[in-house]
Amino acid sequence: MEPGKEKLWETTIGSEPIFDGKIIKVQIDTVKMSDGATAKREIVKHPGAVAVLAIRDDKLLMVEQFRQPLGRTQIEIPAGKLERGEDPREAAARELEEETGYRAPELIHLSSFYTSPGFADEIIHFYAAEELTQGTLQPDEDEFLEVIEMTLEEAFEHIRAGRIGDAKTLMAVYAWQIRKLTGNWPI
């Protein structure tokens, strides 16, 4: 524990599994807070994921697919969950090829970030890819998607229209804008 942060600390005194699904697990933890009181914390456990900001001919590669929680399609950058023990860079290469049909000679790690640390431990490892070559499009058997290439201006139009609205894709669009303005990835 970091000195001076004791009042922020919580200690887990119990954990009750609620759901064990294909992708996520849900548990309720009982914690003891620094003042001695106890509280319940609902937690979603996730294996982690990768996302790829892929540029081809000065266009961003995106995928559009139906998102059941939203009840509509969403335009996103290629992404997917990590398999147990999988290296994030290898997973990013796999997801890029599976979802777009392209390979990258190099994947540049831009950041790793937590999606919703208030209730989930999901971490996304975020990569950039350029100089793409043709690979093989192989979406998962339960995944139906359409590959889209768009300019930066088109991406901002989709953001304004609400067709791009997830955090990883918003981050990708802004990271690409920084790249275009400065010549460097924001790392």
KEKE-3310 file (N, C-alpha, C; in steps of 0.2 Angstrom, whole numbers, plus 5000, padded with zeros to 4 digits):
npx = (5004:5003:5011:5002:4990:4981:4968:4961:4960:4954:4949:4947:4936:4928:4921:4909:4904:4894:4890:4896:4902:4904:4912:4913:4914:4905:4905:4901:4909:4913:4919:4931:4931:4942:4938:4932:4920:4909:4906:4897:4903:4900:4907:4914:4923:4935:4944:4952:4957:4961:4964:4965:4971:4971:4979:4976:4981:4979:4967:4956:4954:4939:4926:4909:4896:4883:4877:4871:4869:4866:4856:4858:4868:4886:4900:4917:4934:4945:4944:4946:4944:4956:4963:4966:4981:4987:4998:4996:5001:5001:4988:4982:4987:4981:4967:4966:4969:4959:4947:4948:4955:4968:4986:4999:5016:5021:5016:5012:5012:5001:4994:4988:4973:4960:4943:4931:4934:4926:4918:4923:4936:4942:4954:4961:4972:4980:4984:4993:4993:5002:5006:5000:4997:4989:4979:4970:4953:4944:4932:4925:4914:4902:4901:4897:4901:4905:4918:4925:4932:4938:4940:4948:4940:4928:4927:4925:4912:4904:4906:4899:4886:4883:4886:4899:4904:4910:4923:4936:4936:4934:4945:4955:4952:4955:4969:4974:4971:4981:4992:4992:4993:5005:5014:5018:5015:5004:5012)
npy = (4994:5011:5024:5035:5033:5025:5027:5026:5012:4996:4980:4964:4953:4943:4933:4930:4919:4923:4921:4912:4913:4911:4922:4932:4933:4935:4942:4944:4954:4956:4969:4976:4992:5007:5013:5003:4999:4988:4984:4980:4974:4973:4964:4962:4950:4949:4942:4950:4961:4965:4978:4986:4999:5002:5007:5009:5014:5028:5027:5022:5006:4998:4989:4985:4979:4970:4975:4967:4972:4986:4985:4988:4991:4995:5004:5000:4999:4985:4971:4961:4947:4941:4925:4912:4915:4920:4930:4948:4955:4945:4941:4953:4954:4942:4945:4957:4951:4941:4949:4959:4954:4958:4959:4965:4971:4976:4979:4992:4996:5006:5009:5003:5000:5002:4997:5000:5003:5004:4993:4982:4972:4972:4974:4983:4981:4991:4994:5000:4999:4999:4999:4988:4971:4960:4947:4934:4935:4930:4929:4925:4911:4915:4928:4941:4953:4968:4975:4991:5005:5021:5039:5051:5062:5056:5047:5056:5061:5050:5048:5060:5057:5046:5033:5028:5025:5019:5018:5013:5014:5028:5033:5028:5035:5048:5046:5043:5055:5063:5057:5060:5074:5077:5067:5057:5043:5044:5040)
npz = (5000:4996:5005:5015:5009:5016:5020:5009:5006:5003:5010:5005:5012:5009:4996:4984:4971:4957:4944:4930:4915:4897:4893:4903:4922:4936:4952:4970:4981:4998:5007:5019:5024:5027:5038:5046:5043:5033:5016:5000:4985:4968:4955:4939:4931:4919:4905:4898:4884:4867:4855:4839:4830:4815:4800:4783:4767:4771:4777:4790:4796:4800:4808:4807:4817:4824:4840:4854:4867:4865:4855:4842:4827:4828:4824:4825:4830:4825:4837:4851:4863:4875:4875:4887:4894:4883:4873:4872:4861:4851:4851:4846:4833:4828:4830:4821:4808:4808:4808:4799:4788:4785:4788:4799:4798:4810:4826:4836:4852:4860:4872:4888:4895:4908:4906:4914:4928:4940:4942:4935:4929:4917:4905:4891:4879:4868:4851:4837:4819:4804:4786:4780:4775:4764:4771:4778:4780:4793:4802:4819:4822:4827:4824:4814:4803:4795:4785:4785:4777:4782:4781:4791:4793:4789:4800:4811:4807:4809:4823:4827:4823:4831:4828:4830:4846:4856:4869:4866:4852:4850:4856:4847:4835:4839:4843:4830:4824:4831:4827:4813:4814:4820:4816:4824:4835:4849:4862)
capx = (5000:5006:5011:4997:4984:4978:4961:4957:4961:4948:4952:4942:4935:4924:4919:4903:4903:4887:4889:4902:4900:4909:4917:4914:4912:4902:4905:4900:4914:4912:4926:4931:4934:4947:4934:4930:4913:4909:4902:4897:4906:4898:4913:4914:4930:4935:4951:4956:4956:4965:4961:4970:4970:4974:4978:4978:4980:4977:4961:4956:4950:4934:4921:4902:4893:4877:4879:4865:4867:4864:4851:4859:4875:4891:4906:4922:4940:4945:4946:4943:4946:4962:4963:4970:4988:4989:5001:4992:5003:4999:4981:4980:4988:4976:4961:4967:4968:4952:4941:4949:4958:4975:4991:5004:5023:5023:5011:5015:5008:5000:4992:4983:4968:4954:4937:4926:4936:4922:4914:4925:4944:4944:4960:4962:4979:4978:4989:4992:4996:5002:5009:4996:4997:4983:4979:4964:4947:4941:4928:4923:4908:4896:4903:4895:4903:4907:4924:4924:4938:4936:4945:4948:4934:4922:4926:4922:4905:4901:4905:4894:4880:4882:4888:4905:4903:4913:4929:4942:4936:4935:4953:4958:4951:4959:4976:4975:4972:4987:4997:4992:4995:5012:5019:5020:5009:5004:5014)
capy = (5000:5017:5028:5040:5031:5020:5028:5024:5005:4991:4973:4959:4948:4937:4934:4925:4919:4924:4919:4910:4913:4910:4927:4935:4930:4940:4940:4950:4954:4959:4972:4980:4999:5009:5015:4997:4997:4984:4985:4975:4977:4969:4964:4958:4948:4948:4939:4956:4961:4969:4983:4988:5005:4999:5012:5007:5019:5034:5026:5018:5000:4998:4984:4986:4973:4971:4974:4966:4977:4992:4984:4991:4990:4999:5004:4999:4996:4978:4970:4954:4945:4937:4918:4911:4914:4923:4936:4953:4957:4940:4942:4959:4952:4937:4949:4961:4947:4938:4953:4963:4951:4961:4958:4971:4969:4978:4982:4997:4996:5013:5010:4998:5004:4998:5000:5002:5000:5004:4987:4977:4972:4971:4978:4982:4982:4995:4994:5004:4995:5002:4995:4982:4967:4955:4941:4930:4936:4924:4930:4919:4908:4918:4935:4943:4960:4971:4979:4998:5009:5028:5044:5054:5066:5052:5044:5061:5061:5044:5050:5065:5053:5041:5026:5027:5028:5015:5021:5011:5017:5035:5034:5027:5041:5054:5044:5044:5063:5066:5055:5064:5081:5077:5062:5052:5040:5047:5035)
capz = (5000:4996:5011:5015:5005:5020:5021:5003:5005:5005:5011:5003:5017:5007:4988:4982:4964:4955:4937:4927:4908:4892:4893:4910:4928:4941:4959:4974:4986:5004:5009:5025:5022:5032:5044:5049:5040:5027:5010:4995:4978:4962:4951:4933:4930:4911:4903:4895:4877:4863:4850:4834:4826:4808:4794:4776:4762:4774:4780:4796:4795:4805:4807:4809:4819:4829:4847:4857:4873:4862:4851:4835:4825:4830:4820:4830:4827:4826:4844:4853:4870:4875:4877:4893:4894:4876:4873:4869:4854:4846:4850:4842:4826:4826:4829:4815:4802:4808:4807:4793:4782:4784:4793:4800:4800:4817:4830:4841:4858:4862:4879:4890:4899:4910:4903:4919:4935:4946:4943:4930:4929:4910:4902:4884:4876:4862:4847:4831:4814:4797:4781:4781:4769:4763:4775:4777:4784:4796:4809:4823:4819:4829:4823:4808:4803:4788:4785:4782:4778:4782:4782:4798:4793:4790:4807:4815:4805:4812:4830:4828:4821:4836:4825:4833:4852:4861:4871:4862:4845:4851:4857:4841:4831:4842:4842:4823:4823:4834:4822:4807:4815:4823:4813:4829:4839:4856:4867)
cpx = (5004:5006:5006:4990:4979:4970:4957:4957:4955:4952:4946:4942:4930:4922:4914:4903:4896:4885:4896:4901:4905:4914:4918:4912:4910:4903:4903:4905:4912:4919:4925:4935:4939:4944:4931:4923:4914:4905:4902:4900:4904:4904:4912:4921:4930:4943:4955:4955:4961:4961:4966:4967:4974:4973:4980:4976:4977:4970:4961:4951:4945:4930:4914:4899:4887:4879:4873:4864:4864:4858:4852:4866:4879:4897:4912:4928:4941:4947:4943:4946:4952:4960:4967:4977:4991:4992:4997:4994:5001:4992:4979:4982:4983:4969:4961:4965:4961:4947:4942:4952:4965:4979:4996:5011:5025:5017:5014:5010:5008:4998:4989:4979:4962:4947:4932:4928:4932:4918:4918:4933:4946:4949:4960:4969:4978:4985:4988:4996:4996:5005:5006:4997:4991:4984:4973:4958:4944:4937:4926:4916:4902:4897:4901:4897:4905:4913:4923:4930:4935:4941:4944:4941:4928:4921:4923:4914:4901:4901:4900:4887:4879:4883:4894:4904:4906:4920:4935:4942:4937:4942:4957:4958:4955:4967:4978:4976:4978:4993:4998:4994:5003:5017:5021:5014:5010:5006:5019)
cpy = (5006:5021:5034:5039:5026:5021:5027:5016:5001:4984:4969:4954:4942:4938:4928:4925:4919:4920:4917:4908:4911:4916:4931:4931:4936:4937:4946:4949:4958:4962:4976:4987:5001:5012:5010:4995:4992:4986:4980:4978:4971:4970:4959:4956:4946:4946:4945:4955:4965:4973:4985:4994:5004:5004:5008:5012:5026:5033:5021:5012:4999:4991:4986:4980:4975:4970:4973:4970:4983:4991:4987:4989:4996:4999:5005:4998:4988:4976:4963:4952:4941:4930:4917:4911:4917:4929:4942:4955:4952:4940:4948:4957:4947:4941:4953:4957:4944:4943:4958:4960:4954:4959:4964:4968:4970:4980:4986:4998:5004:5014:5003:5001:5000:5001:5003:5000:5001:4998:4981:4978:4971:4977:4977:4985:4985:4996:4998:4999:4999:4997:4988:4978:4962:4949:4937:4932:4930:4925:4924:4917:4911:4926:4937:4951:4962:4976:4985:5001:5016:5033:5047:5058:5062:5049:5050:5062:5056:5045:5055:5061:5048:5034:5024:5030:5024:5018:5019:5014:5025:5037:5033:5032:5047:5052:5045:5051:5065:5063:5059:5072:5082:5072:5057:5049:5043:5041:5038)
cpz = (5000:5002:5010:5012:5009:5020:5015:5002:5007:5006:5010:5009:5015:4999:4987:4974:4962:4948:4934:4919:4904:4892:4900:4916:4932:4948:4963:4980:4992:5006:5015:5023:5028:5038:5048:5046:5034:5022:5005:4989:4973:4957:4945:4932:4922:4910:4900:4887:4873:4858:4846:4830:4820:4803:4788:4771:4765:4776:4786:4795:4801:4804:4810:4811:4823:4836:4851:4863:4870:4857:4844:4833:4827:4826:4825:4826:4829:4834:4846:4860:4869:4877:4883:4891:4887:4877:4869:4862:4849:4845:4846:4835:4824:4825:4823:4809:4802:4806:4801:4787:4781:4790:4793:4801:4807:4820:4836:4847:4860:4869:4881:4895:4902:4908:4908:4926:4941:4947:4939:4930:4922:4908:4895:4882:4869:4858:4841:4826:4807:4793:4781:4774:4769:4767:4773:4782:4787:4803:4812:4820:4821:4828:4815:4807:4796:4789:4782:4783:4777:4783:4789:4798:4793:4797:4811:4813:4809:4820:4831:4827:4826:4833:4828:4840:4858:4863:4867:4855:4845:4852:4851:4836:4833:4842:4835:4821:4825:4829:4816:4808:4817:4820:4818:4833:4846:4861:4871)
residu = (MET:GLU:PRO:GLY:LYS:GLU:LYS:LEU:TRP:GLU:THR:THR:ILE:GLY:SER:GLU:PRO:ILE:PHE:ASP:GLY:LYS:ILE:ILE:LYS:VAL:GLN:ILE:ASP:THR:VAL:LYS:MET:SER:ASP:GLY:ALA:THR:ALA:LYS:ARG:GLU:ILE:VAL:LYS:HIS:PRO:GLY:ALA:VAL:ALA:VAL:LEU:ALA:ILE:ARG:ASP:ASP:LYS:LEU:LEU:MET:VAL:GLU:GLN:PHE:ARG:GLN:PRO:LEU:GLY:ARG:THR:GLN:ILE:GLU:ILE:PRO:ALA:GLY:LYS:LEU:GLU:ARG:GLY:GLU:ASP:PRO:ARG:GLU:ALA:ALA:ALA:ARG:GLU:LEU:GLU:GLU:GLU:THR:GLY:TYR:ARG:ALA:PRO:GLU:LEU:ILE:HIS:LEU:SER:SER:PHE:TYR:THR:SER:PRO:GLY:PHE:ALA:ASP:GLU:ILE:ILE:HIS:PHE:TYR:ALA:ALA:GLU:GLU:LEU:THR:GLN:GLY:THR:LEU:GLN:PRO:ASP:GLU:ASP:GLU:PHE:LEU:GLU:VAL:ILE:GLU:MET:THR:LEU:GLU:GLU:ALA:PHE:GLU:HIS:ILE:ARG:ALA:GLY:ARG:ILE:GLY:ASP:ALA:LYS:THR:LEU:MET:ALA:VAL:TYR:ALA:TRP:GLN:ILE:ARG:LYS:LEU:THR:GLY:ASN:TRP:PRO:ILE)
# end
